[in-house]
């Protein structure tokens, strides 16, 4: 999801209640970066959302890959012609 540009109208609203300490912290961080609080918060939240989604997708892929790997170890497919040819060529080359 791209960051909203000045020409893009922001039609949605997001609200959050924060403590006075949280607000001061956010305002200080935004000021240090020379950004508005709104820009700082939106950018930070958007970055955090992207990271959360990417981490979830990586974990999901990792789990699926693990399952496929274990399945291949437990129930390997029979050797096909190409594999048999490769083994024969290896044996000829290595003198085995």
N, C-alpha and C positions, 0 to 999 in steps of 0.2 A: 504494500500500500504506500504510494508515494506521499511525501510530505506536501501539505496544502501549499499551493503557490499563491501569491498576491492576487492573481486573476481568478482563482478558484474560490467560489463562495462557500463559506463554512455554514452548512445548514443544520448541523446537529449540535446539540449541547451536551456537555458532560460536566457534572458537578460532583464535588467531594468536600466533605467537612474535614478540616485538619485542625490540629492543635496550634496554639500560638507559636510554639517552638518549631513545629514543622513548617509553618508559614515563613517564619524568619529564616530558617535554613534554606528553603526553596528560593526566597527572595535574594538571599546572599549569593547563592550559586548562580542564579540568573544574572545578577549584577556583575559578577566576576567574568561571566562570558559575554557581557554586553547585550543580553537578550531580555525580552519582556518575560514576565513570569509565565504568561500563557504560552509563548513560544517554547520556553524552557520545559514546561510541564508536558506539553504535547509531544515535543521531540523525545523527551526522556521516556514517556509512557509508550510511544510508538516503538522506540528501540527495544524496550523491555518486552513488548508484545511480540515483536519479530523474533527475539531470542527464545522466548518461551515456545513459540510455534516450531522453530527450527530444532530445538532440543527434543521436543515431543516427536517430531518426524524422524530425527536421528535414532531415537530410542525405539520407535516403532519399526524402522527399517532393520535395526540391529537385531531385534527380537525375531523378525521374520527371517532374516538371513541365518540366524542361529538354528531356527527350526528346519530350514531347507538343508543346512549343512548336516545336522544330525540325521535327518531323513535319508540323505545320500549315503551317510556312513552305515546306517542300519539296514538300508535296502538299496544297495548300489545297483545301477542299471547294468545289464549284461554288456560285455565288450562289443563294440560295433566293428565293422570292417576296417575303418580308418585306424582305430586303436590297435587292432591286430596287425595291420601293416606297419604301423609305427614301431611296435614291439619287435617285429621281425627285422626291420631295418636296423634298430638299435642292436639287436643280437648279432647281426651280420657285421656291423661296424665295430662292435666291441669284442667280437670273437667269442661270444658267450654261447 
